[in-house]
Amino acid sequence: NIHGFTTHDELFTDSLCRRGIRLSKLHDTIADEADPYLRRASYYAALNLFNEAFKELDLAYKADTLNVLTFFIRANTRYGLIRLMHSIDTTHNAVTITKNAQENTTATVDFDAAYDSVIADYSRAIRLDTGFAFAYYNRGVVYSRIGKFKEAAEDFTKSIEYLKNFAEAYYNRGLVNVLLNDNLEGCEDLSQ
């Protein structure tokens, strides 16, 4: 089992997030800074309030189009939404939205395109900060999730290059190497 993202959701309690949103709105006096929007987006995402999170991320992008955290947090938020949709749709093919019993309106979710968007955001964050170990790591998690194990191993390696004691990256790289039939390297990483 690939270790998940580095967001540590257990640290975000409902009341802590709601308090953070209120405080952030009170102190949000500088319209051209992305930080308050990013903070609120993180809180909303932790509460699974994705529409609100994406609105705040849009405002963060408008405030600073080159803020690496905008892309990183947006990728994390998109991935969280995908994971939620996967948990709702056990077939992983489509989500059906029904307004009433007689009218069946379906919306098909293209998970491949959704994952591509997540990867694109992590890639943008990496282009803006080439030493961002957590962006490499999280992109590696997404690559492993969609079966691109070679790319995942490369990203886990890069994250280790920038953060030498990154235990989760060693573990995930070990699993991916085993999946790539490189048992020796895989076992070496798993023993880290």
C-alpha positions as CSV (number, residue, x, y, z in Angstrom):
1,N,0.0,0.0,0.0
2,I,1.5,3.3,-1.1
3,H,1.6,5.8,1.7
4,G,-0.7,8.8,1.0
5,F,-0.1,12.5,0.8
6,T,1.9,14.6,3.2
7,T,-1.1,16.7,4.3
8,H,-1.7,15.1,7.7
9,D,-5.4,15.6,7.7
10,E,-5.7,14.4,11.3
11,L,-4.2,17.7,12.4
12,F,-7.2,19.6,10.8
13,T,-10.1,19.2,13.2
14,D,-13.4,20.7,12.1
15,S,-13.4,23.4,14.7
16,L,-9.8,24.3,14.1
17,C,-10.6,24.7,10.3
18,R,-13.7,26.8,10.9
19,R,-11.8,29.0,13.4
20,G,-9.0,29.4,10.9
21,I,-11.4,30.5,8.2
22,R,-13.1,33.1,10.5
23,L,-9.7,34.5,11.7
24,S,-8.4,34.6,8.1
25,K,-11.4,36.6,6.9
26,L,-10.9,39.1,9.8
27,H,-7.3,39.6,8.9
28,D,-7.7,39.6,5.2
29,T,-7.0,43.2,4.4
30,I,-4.3,42.9,1.8
31,A,-6.0,41.9,-1.5
32,D,-2.8,41.4,-3.5
33,E,-1.3,38.6,-1.3
34,A,-2.1,35.0,-1.9
35,D,-1.4,33.7,1.7
36,P,-4.8,34.4,3.2
37,Y,-6.6,32.7,0.3
38,L,-4.3,29.7,0.5
39,R,-4.8,29.4,4.2
40,R,-8.6,29.4,3.7
41,A,-8.4,27.0,0.8
42,S,-6.5,24.5,2.9
43,Y,-9.1,24.8,5.7
44,Y,-12.0,24.4,3.2
45,A,-10.3,21.4,1.6
46,A,-9.7,19.7,5.0
47,L,-13.5,20.1,5.6
48,N,-14.2,18.7,2.1
49,L,-15.8,22.0,1.1
50,F,-14.2,21.8,-2.3
51,N,-16.2,24.5,-4.1
52,E,-15.1,27.0,-1.5
53,A,-11.5,25.8,-1.6
54,F,-11.3,26.2,-5.4
55,K,-12.8,29.7,-5.1
56,E,-10.1,30.7,-2.6
57,L,-7.4,29.1,-4.8
58,D,-8.7,31.1,-7.8
59,L,-8.3,34.3,-5.7
60,A,-4.8,33.2,-4.7
61,Y,-3.8,32.7,-8.3
62,K,-5.2,36.1,-9.2
63,A,-3.2,37.7,-6.3
64,D,0.1,35.9,-7.3
65,T,0.3,33.8,-10.5
66,L,3.7,32.5,-9.5
67,N,3.0,31.3,-6.0
68,V,4.2,27.7,-5.8
69,L,1.8,26.9,-3.0
70,T,-1.2,27.8,-5.1
71,F,-0.4,25.0,-7.4
72,F,0.6,22.6,-4.7
73,I,-2.5,23.2,-2.6
74,R,-4.7,23.1,-5.7
75,A,-3.2,19.7,-6.7
76,N,-3.8,18.4,-3.1
77,T,-7.3,19.7,-3.2
78,R,-8.0,18.2,-6.6
79,Y,-6.6,14.9,-5.4
80,G,-8.8,15.0,-2.3
81,L,-11.8,15.5,-4.5
82,I,-10.9,12.6,-6.7
83,R,-10.4,10.4,-3.7
84,L,-13.8,11.4,-2.4
85,M,-15.4,10.7,-5.8
86,H,-13.7,7.3,-5.9
87,S,-15.2,6.5,-2.5
88,I,-18.7,7.5,-3.7
89,D,-18.4,5.7,-7.0
90,T,-17.1,2.2,-6.3
91,T,-17.0,1.4,-10.0
92,H,-14.5,4.2,-10.7
93,N,-16.2,4.9,-14.0
94,A,-19.0,7.4,-13.5
95,V,-20.9,9.3,-10.9
96,T,-24.6,9.6,-11.3
97,I,-26.5,12.6,-10.2
98,T,-30.3,12.2,-9.8
99,K,-32.5,15.2,-9.3
100,N,-35.6,13.0,-8.8
101,A,-36.7,9.5,-9.3
102,Q,-38.2,10.2,-12.7
103,E,-35.4,12.3,-14.2
104,N,-32.0,10.7,-14.3
105,T,-29.2,13.1,-15.2
106,T,-25.8,11.5,-15.3
107,A,-22.4,13.1,-15.3
108,T,-19.5,11.0,-16.2
109,V,-16.3,11.8,-14.5
110,D,-13.1,11.4,-16.5
111,F,-10.7,10.3,-13.8
112,D,-7.8,10.2,-16.2
113,A,-8.2,13.9,-17.1
114,A,-8.7,14.7,-13.4
115,Y,-5.4,12.9,-12.5
116,D,-3.7,14.8,-15.4
117,S,-4.8,18.1,-13.9
118,V,-3.4,17.1,-10.5
119,I,-0.1,16.0,-12.1
120,A,0.0,19.3,-14.1
121,D,-0.3,21.3,-10.9
122,Y,2.4,19.4,-9.2
123,S,4.6,19.8,-12.2
124,R,4.0,23.6,-12.2
125,A,4.9,23.7,-8.5
126,I,8.1,21.8,-9.3
127,R,9.0,24.2,-12.2
128,L,8.6,27.1,-9.8
129,D,10.6,25.4,-7.0
130,T,12.8,22.6,-8.3
131,G,13.8,21.6,-4.8
132,F,10.2,21.1,-3.5
133,A,10.5,17.6,-2.1
134,F,6.8,17.3,-1.1
135,A,5.6,18.2,-4.6
136,Y,7.8,15.4,-6.1
137,Y,6.5,13.0,-3.4
138,N,2.9,13.8,-3.9
139,R,3.2,13.6,-7.7
140,G,4.9,10.3,-7.2
141,V,1.9,9.1,-5.2
142,V,-0.5,10.1,-8.0
143,Y,1.7,8.4,-10.6
144,S,1.7,5.2,-8.6
145,R,-2.1,5.5,-8.2
146,I,-2.5,5.5,-12.0
147,G,0.0,2.8,-12.6
148,K,2.9,4.9,-13.9
149,F,5.4,3.2,-11.6
150,K,8.6,4.3,-13.4
151,E,7.6,8.0,-13.1
152,A,6.6,7.4,-9.5
153,A,10.0,5.9,-8.7
154,E,11.7,8.9,-10.3
155,D,9.7,11.4,-8.3
156,F,10.2,9.5,-5.0
157,T,14.0,9.5,-5.8
158,K,13.9,13.3,-6.4
159,S,12.0,13.8,-3.1
160,I,14.7,11.8,-1.3
161,E,17.4,13.8,-3.1
162,Y,16.0,17.0,-1.6
163,L,14.9,15.6,1.8
164,K,17.4,12.8,2.7
165,N,15.5,11.3,5.6
166,F,12.1,11.2,3.9
167,A,10.9,7.8,5.2
168,E,7.6,7.7,3.3
169,A,9.4,8.4,0.0
170,Y,11.9,5.5,0.7
171,Y,9.0,3.2,1.6
172,N,6.9,4.1,-1.5
173,R,9.9,3.9,-3.8
174,G,10.6,0.5,-2.4
175,L,7.0,-0.7,-3.1
176,V,7.2,0.8,-6.6
177,N,10.5,-0.8,-7.3
178,V,9.1,-4.2,-6.3
179,L,6.2,-3.6,-8.7
180,L,8.8,-2.8,-11.4
181,N,10.5,-6.2,-10.6
182,D,13.5,-4.6,-9.0
183,N,13.3,-6.6,-5.8
184,L,16.8,-5.8,-4.6
185,E,16.4,-2.1,-4.8
186,G,12.8,-2.4,-3.5
187,C,13.9,-4.4,-0.4
188,E,16.8,-2.0,0.2
189,D,14.4,1.0,0.3
190,L,11.8,-0.8,2.4
191,S,14.5,-1.5,5.0
192,Q,15.3,2.2,5.3
